[in-house]
Amino acid sequence: MNSKYILAVDQSTSATKAILFDHEGLPRHRVSVPHQQFYPRPGWVEHDPEEIYSNTIKAIKDVIEDSGTGLEEISVLSITNQRETVVLWDKNSGQPVANAIVWQCQRGKDICRGLIDHGHEPMVKGKTGLIIDPYFSASGISWVLQNNDEAKKLAGSGDLVFGTIDSWLIWKLTGGQVHATDYSNACRTMLFNLKERTWDQDIMNLMGIPESMAPEIKLSDEIFGYTNVESTFSEPIPISGILGDSHAAFLAQLCFEPGLAKATYGTGSSVMMNIGDQPLESPEGLVTSIGYGLKDHFVFVYEGNIHCTGCTIKWLIDEMGLIADPQEAEMLAISVKANEGVYLVPAFAGLGAPYWNNEARATITGLSRGSTKAHLARAALEAIAYQVKDLIVIMSEKSGIRLQDLRVDGGPTRNDFLMQFQADILESAISRSEIEEASALGAAIAGGLATGIWKNLEQIKKIRRFDKSFSFKMDNRLREKLYEGWKKAVAKTLS
């Protein structure tokens, strides 16, 4: 093969990145283009789908031009995307009927409440593995169909389609020839049946969503279509390697076996654990999803999402003024020998998994006259690790699968104190990724498998790189004492 690069698009909540990966899985060139956030009403969050598409084209062209890469050196275009954000468009004109409804948007909460009040949650959770929540795409689709006259008309004539951001970009990049998504994105819509591995007609009927609107579902390493990227390429290149961002990071961390887990530490955190090739009933507070679907490997996961991890450190900087930068939090934390009973429960926007209490608010417990900002900084970092442990404990107990290794990525993982404490409190090894662009790498891996750059997952293992590993060292009695203190602090917060 003469090509040198895989072109990966990482379309996130705040920006669109284009990254060129070489055949060793290393990022060689990167461009990022931010897009606007719209908040038309309290609790509503929107994106302009056309702006996102235009920014995707710009990012692709810029990364090629800035890097001096020859077009013939690029073998495949892969896409990873912000999950659950959904677009509805006219399949004839290709025009959206409204702005994209972002995963953060709460406009579907009354629809969700109605479903719960009518007793539908056990059925929905049993089929989809998800709780009923506006976080997932279905209520947003249903809301548009109920409140947008153009959408109602187009849906009635069979001319309206929906898709997560990957579907929208694939449609546009192929000139309207391909309406498709992958399993990882489909399973986050609340419309997908995990056991049947297809759209669920009963739930779509319940939500008033015609099945004709849904995209075709493909494996992530299938060829979805071909594109010349608005005449950028003289010959079309294949589109393959389609995954939701958390799932792509899970693949990039090579969590191929049951008991392997990944945690992405960002503003919040996504924790996923491999539970095998069959879906298991999701425990209270967690969801069951498809980790990824490849031609030779189909994996299910337990997943939990934490609201505040990295943003806890940002709060110390921006609102409290206690530290100047994230590195100072680590220096303060190691300047004291222990938390001295101080716990911070960072429920700034409620508590996410496994508690799912949106009314909870942040608390600090255990302060004494001798408490200092160093104790608070340490408590803030420890809170990140405790929240991850909360999820892993439930995942292991309910699946009957012991955690083998937690593979981590994201900005806060550069904090060695946090990573060592995470290993200690989990009583598990921690492996830190060398590559920060884990989601883009996961998409590139799937695209590389589709186009023969790598023949199988065994070859992929050879390109995986660790920056550092952490082993647990803490005494069992101390571990139990510290975690018991955390649980008491959470109980006070919830009460």
C-alpha positions in Angstrom: 0.0 0.0 0.0 1.4 3.4 -1.1 -0.6 5.5 1.4 1.0 6.9 4.5 -2.0 8.2 6.5 -5.5 7.7 7.8 -7.5 10.9 8.0 -9.6 10.9 11.1 -12.3 13.5 11.8 -13.2 14.0 15.5 -16.4 15.9 15.6 -16.9 16.9 19.3 -19.3 19.0 21.3 -17.2 22.1 21.0 -15.0 21.7 17.8 -14.2 19.6 14.8 -10.7 18.2 14.5 -9.0 16.6 11.5 -6.0 14.4 12.4 -3.6 12.5 10.2 -2.4 9.2 11.7 0.4 7.2 10.3 0.5 3.4 10.1 2.1 3.2 13.5 -1.0 4.8 15.0 0.8 8.1 15.7 -0.9 11.5 15.1 1.3 13.5 12.7 -0.8 16.6 12.0 -3.8 18.1 13.6 -6.3 21.0 12.9 -9.2 22.1 15.1 -12.1 24.3 14.1 -14.5 25.5 16.9 -18.3 25.8 16.3 -20.9 28.0 17.9 -23.1 26.8 20.8 -26.8 28.0 20.8 -28.9 28.2 23.9 -32.4 29.4 22.7 -34.1 28.7 26.0 -33.0 27.7 29.5 -32.0 24.0 29.3 -31.8 23.9 25.5 -28.6 23.4 23.6 -28.3 23.4 19.8 -25.6 23.2 17.1 -25.9 24.3 13.5 -25.5 21.1 11.4 -24.5 23.1 8.3 -21.8 24.9 10.3 -20.5 21.5 11.6 -20.3 20.2 8.0 -18.6 23.3 6.7 -16.1 23.1 9.6 -15.4 19.5 8.8 -14.5 20.3 5.2 -12.4 23.2 6.4 -10.6 21.1 9.0 -9.8 18.4 6.4 -8.6 20.8 3.8 -6.5 22.7 6.3 -4.8 19.6 7.8 -3.8 18.5 4.3 -2.5 21.9 3.3 -0.8 22.7 6.5 1.0 19.3 6.6 2.0 19.3 2.9 0.5 15.9 2.6 -0.1 14.5 -0.9 -3.7 13.5 -1.5 -2.5 10.1 -2.8 -1.0 9.5 0.7 -4.4 9.3 2.4 -6.1 5.9 2.2 -9.4 6.4 4.2 -11.5 8.9 6.0 -12.7 7.9 9.5 -15.2 9.7 11.8 -15.7 9.8 15.5 -18.4 12.0 16.9 -20.2 13.5 19.9 -22.7 10.9 20.8 -26.5 11.3 21.1 -26.6 14.7 19.3 -29.2 14.3 16.6 -30.1 16.0 13.3 -33.3 15.7 11.3 -33.3 16.6 7.6 -35.2 16.4 4.3 -33.7 13.5 2.4 -34.6 15.2 -1.0 -33.2 18.7 -0.4 -30.6 17.6 2.2 -31.7 20.6 4.4 -32.0 20.2 8.2 -35.5 21.0 9.5 -34.0 22.4 12.7 -30.7 22.8 14.5 -29.1 19.7 15.9 -30.4 18.8 19.4 -27.3 18.3 21.5 -26.9 15.6 24.1 -26.9 18.2 26.8 -30.3 19.5 25.8 -33.2 19.0 28.2 -36.1 19.8 25.9 -37.2 16.2 25.9 -37.6 15.9 29.6 -41.4 16.1 29.6 -41.6 13.4 27.0 -39.3 11.2 29.1 -41.3 11.9 32.2 -44.5 10.9 30.4 -43.0 7.6 29.4 -41.8 6.9 32.9 -45.1 7.9 34.4 -46.9 5.5 32.1 -44.7 2.6 33.2 -42.6 2.2 30.1 -39.1 2.4 31.7 -38.7 -1.4 32.4 -39.5 -2.2 28.8 -37.3 0.5 27.4 -34.4 -0.4 29.7 -34.8 -4.1 29.0 -34.6 -3.6 25.3 -32.1 -0.8 24.9 -30.0 -1.1 28.1 -30.6 2.6 28.7 -32.6 4.6 31.2 -35.2 6.9 29.9 -33.5 10.3 29.8 -33.3 13.3 27.4 -29.5 12.7 27.3 -30.3 10.1 24.6 -31.5 11.0 21.1 -35.0 9.6 21.0 -36.8 12.3 23.0 -35.2 15.0 20.9 -36.4 13.4 17.7 -39.9 13.0 19.1 -39.9 16.6 20.3 -39.2 17.9 16.8 -41.9 15.7 15.3 -44.4 17.0 17.8 -43.4 20.7 17.5 -42.2 21.4 14.0 -44.9 21.5 11.3 -42.4 21.0 8.4 -41.0 17.9 10.1 -44.5 16.5 10.7 -45.3 16.9 7.0 -42.0 15.4 5.7 -42.3 12.5 8.1 -45.8 11.8 6.9 -44.6 11.6 3.3 -41.6 9.5 4.2 -39.1 12.2 3.2 -37.7 13.0 6.7 -34.6 11.2 8.1 -32.7 11.4 11.3 -29.1 10.6 12.3 -26.5 11.3 14.9 -23.6 13.6 13.7 -21.8 10.7 12.0 -24.8 10.0 9.8 -25.2 13.6 8.9 -21.6 13.9 7.9 -21.6 10.7 5.9 -24.8 11.8 4.1 -23.2 15.2 3.2 -19.8 13.7 2.3 -21.4 11.2 -0.1 -23.7 13.7 -1.7 -26.8 12.2 -0.1 -26.0 8.7 -1.4 -25.5 7.0 2.0 -27.8 7.2 5.1 -26.0 5.0 7.7 -24.6 4.9 11.2 -22.6 2.3 13.2 -23.7 0.2 16.1 -22.0 2.3 18.8 -24.0 5.4 17.8 -27.3 3.5 17.2 -27.2 2.0 20.6 -27.2 5.5 22.2 -30.4 6.7 20.6 -32.8 4.8 23.0 -34.3 3.3 19.9 -32.0 0.3 19.4 -32.7 -3.3 20.6 -29.5 -4.7 22.0 -30.5 -8.3 21.7 -31.9 -8.1 18.2 -29.2 -5.7 17.1 -31.7 -3.6 15.2 -34.1 -0.6 15.5 -36.9 -1.5 17.9 -40.3 -1.0 16.2 -42.2 -1.0 19.5 -40.2 1.8 21.0 -40.2 3.8 17.7 -44.0 3.5 17.6 -44.2 4.6 21.3 -42.2 7.7 20.5 -44.1 8.4 17.3 -40.9 8.0 15.1 -41.4 6.3 11.7 -38.9 3.6 11.1 -38.3 4.9 7.6 -36.5 7.8 9.2 -33.7 5.6 10.7 -30.3 5.1 9.1 -28.9 1.7 8.1 -26.7 0.3 10.8 -23.2 -1.0 9.8 -20.2 -2.4 11.5 -17.5 0.2 12.2 -15.0 -1.4 9.9 -17.3 -1.7 6.9 -16.9 0.7 4.0 -19.8 3.1 4.4 -19.4 4.9 1.1 -16.9 7.1 -0.9 -16.2 10.8 -0.9 -14.1 13.3 -2.7 -14.6 15.8 0.1 -16.2 18.6 -2.0 -13.8 17.9 -4.9 -10.7 18.0 -2.7 -9.7 14.6 -3.9 -9.5 13.8 -7.6 -10.5 10.2 -6.9 -13.0 9.3 -4.1 -11.6 7.7 -1.0 -13.5 5.3 1.3 -15.3 6.3 4.4 -14.8 3.8 7.2 -14.0 3.7 10.9 -17.3 5.2 12.3 -17.6 5.2 16.1 -19.1 7.4 18.9 -16.3 9.2 20.7 -16.3 7.2 24.0 -16.5 3.9 22.0 -13.6 4.9 19.8 -11.5 5.7 22.8 -12.5 2.2 24.2 -11.3 0.6 21.0 -8.1 2.7 21.0 -7.4 1.5 24.5 -7.6 -2.1 23.2 -10.1 -3.3 25.7 -10.6 -6.5 23.8 -11.2 -8.9 26.7 -13.8 -9.0 29.5 -12.6 -7.2 32.6 -10.6 -4.6 30.6 -12.0 -1.1 31.2 -11.2 2.5 30.1 -11.9 5.8 31.7 -11.7 9.0 29.8 -11.0 11.9 32.2 -12.3 15.2 30.8 -14.7 17.8 32.1 -16.6 14.7 33.2 -15.7 11.1 32.7 -16.9 8.1 30.7 -16.1 4.7 32.2 -16.6 1.6 30.1 -15.9 -2.0 31.0 -15.9 -5.0 28.6 -18.6 -7.5 29.7 -18.2 -9.9 26.7 -20.0 -10.7 23.5 -23.6 -10.7 24.9 -25.6 -7.9 26.6 -26.1 -8.2 30.3 -28.9 -6.5 32.2 -27.7 -3.1 33.2 -27.4 -2.5 36.9 -29.2 0.4 38.7 -27.4 3.6 37.8 -25.5 2.2 34.8 -26.3 1.4 31.2 -25.5 -1.4 28.9 -24.1 -0.4 25.5 -22.3 -1.8 22.5 -18.6 -1.1 23.0 -17.9 -1.5 19.3 -19.0 -3.8 16.4 -16.3 -5.0 14.1 -16.4 -7.8 11.5 -14.5 -10.2 13.7 -15.2 -8.8 17.2 -18.5 -7.6 18.7 -18.3 -6.3 22.3 -20.8 -5.1 24.9 -20.0 -2.8 27.8 -21.3 -1.5 31.1 -21.0 2.3 31.0 -21.3 5.1 33.5 -20.9 8.8 33.0 -19.6 11.1 35.8 -20.6 14.8 35.6 -17.7 16.4 37.3 -14.1 15.2 37.2 -11.7 17.6 35.4 -14.2 20.5 36.1 -13.7 20.0 39.8 -10.1 21.2 39.3 -11.3 24.0 37.1 -13.6 25.1 39.9 -10.6 25.4 42.3 -9.0 27.6 39.7 -11.8 29.8 38.3 -14.3 30.1 41.1 -12.3 29.5 44.3 -9.0 31.1 43.2 -7.2 28.5 45.3 -4.7 27.4 42.6 -3.4 29.0 39.4 -3.3 25.8 37.2 -4.0 22.1 37.4 -0.3 21.3 38.1 -0.6 23.3 41.4 -3.4 20.9 42.6 -0.9 18.0 42.4 1.8 19.9 44.2 -0.6 20.9 47.0 -2.0 17.4 47.3 1.4 15.8 47.9 2.3 18.5 50.3 0.1 16.9 53.0 0.3 13.2 54.0 -3.5 12.6 54.0 -6.9 14.2 53.5 -7.3 14.4 57.3 -11.0 13.5 56.9 -11.8 16.2 54.3 -14.0 15.0 51.5 -15.4 17.0 48.5 -18.4 15.6 46.7 -18.4 17.6 43.4 -22.1 17.6 42.7 -22.0 21.0 41.0 -24.6 19.8 38.4 -26.1 17.0 40.4 -24.5 13.5 40.7 -24.3 11.3 37.6 -23.8 7.6 37.6 -24.4 5.5 39.6 -26.6 8.0 41.7 -28.4 10.0 39.0 -29.6 12.7 41.4 -29.9 16.0 39.5 -31.0 17.8 42.7 -27.8 17.0 44.7 -25.4 19.9 45.2 -21.7 19.9 46.0 -20.6 19.5 49.6 -17.4 19.6 51.6 -17.3 17.5 54.8 -14.8 17.0 57.6 -13.3 20.5 57.7 -11.4 21.4 60.9 -9.6 24.5 62.1 -6.4 22.9 60.8 -7.7 22.3 57.3 -5.8 24.1 54.5 -6.2 24.6 50.8 -3.8 21.7 50.4 -6.4 19.4 52.1 -9.1 20.7 49.8 -7.0 20.3 46.7 -6.2 16.7 47.8 -9.9 16.1 48.4 -10.8 17.4 45.0 -8.4 15.0 43.3 -9.4 12.1 45.4 -13.0 12.7 44.6 -12.3 12.0 40.9 -10.8 8.6 41.8 -13.7 7.8 44.2 -16.3 8.4 41.6 -14.5 6.1 39.1 -14.3 3.5 41.8 -18.1 3.8 42.5 -18.7 2.7 38.9 -16.1 0.0 38.7 -17.4 -1.6 41.9 -20.9 -2.0 40.5 -19.6 -3.1 37.1 -17.6 -5.9 38.6 -20.2 -7.0 41.1 -23.1 -7.1 38.6 -21.1 -8.7 35.7 -19.2 -11.2 37.9 -16.1 -10.0 36.0 -13.1 -8.7 38.0 -11.4 -5.6 36.7 -8.2 -6.6 35.0 -6.7 -3.2 34.1 -8.1 0.3 33.9 -6.8 2.1 30.8 -7.0 5.9 31.0 -6.8 8.9 28.8 -7.6 12.6 29.0 -5.9 15.7 30.4 -6.3 15.0 34.2 -4.4 11.7 33.7 -1.2 13.7 33.5 -1.5 14.2 37.2 0.6 11.4 38.7 -0.8 11.8 42.2 -4.3 11.3 40.9 -3.3 8.2 38.9 -1.5 6.6 41.8 -4.4 7.3 44.1 -6.8 5.8 41.5 -4.7 2.6 41.4 -4.6 2.5 45.2 -8.3 3.0 45.8 -9.3 0.6 43.0 -6.7 -2.0 44.0 -6.0 -2.3 40.3 -3.3 -1.5 37.8 -3.7 1.7 35.8 -2.3 2.1 32.3 -2.0 5.7 31.0 -2.2 6.2 27.2 0.6 8.0 25.5 -1.8 9.4 22.9 -4.2 12.1 24.0 -6.3 11.8 20.8 -7.8 8.4 21.8 -11.2 8.9 20.2 -9.7 9.8 16.8 -7.2 7.0 17.1 -10.0 4.5 17.7 -11.8 5.6 14.5 -8.5 5.4 12.6 -7.9 1.9 13.9 -11.3 0.8 12.5 -10.7 2.5 9.2 -7.3 0.9 9.0 -8.8 -2.5 9.6 -11.3 -1.9 6.8 -8.7 -0.9 4.3 -6.1 -3.6 5.1 -3.5 -1.3 6.8 -3.9 -3.8 9.7 -5.1 -7.3 9.2 -6.5 -8.1 12.7 -6.6 -7.0 16.3 -3.4 -8.8 17.1 -1.5 -6.4 14.8 -3.3 -3.5 16.5 -1.9 -4.6 19.9 1.6 -3.9 18.6 1.0 -0.2 18.0 -0.5 0.4 21.5 1.7 2.7 23.6 1.7 3.5 27.3 3.1 6.6 28.8 3.2 5.1 32.3 1.7 2.4 34.4 0.7 2.6 38.1 0.4 -0.3 40.6 -1.6 -0.2 43.8 0.4 0.0 47.0 -2.1 1.1 49.7 -2.8 -0.9 52.8 -6.2 -2.7 52.6 -7.4 -1.2 56.0 -6.5 2.3 54.9 -8.2 1.8 51.5 -11.4 0.6 53.2 -11.3 3.5 55.7 -10.9 6.1 53.0 -13.6 4.7 50.8 -16.0 4.4 53.7 -15.4 8.1 54.4 -16.3 8.9 50.8 -19.6 6.9 50.9 -20.6 8.7 54.1 -19.8 12.1 52.4 -22.0 11.1 49.4 -24.8 10.0 51.8 -24.7 13.5 53.4 -24.9 15.1 50.0 -27.8 13.0 48.9 -29.7 13.7 52.1 
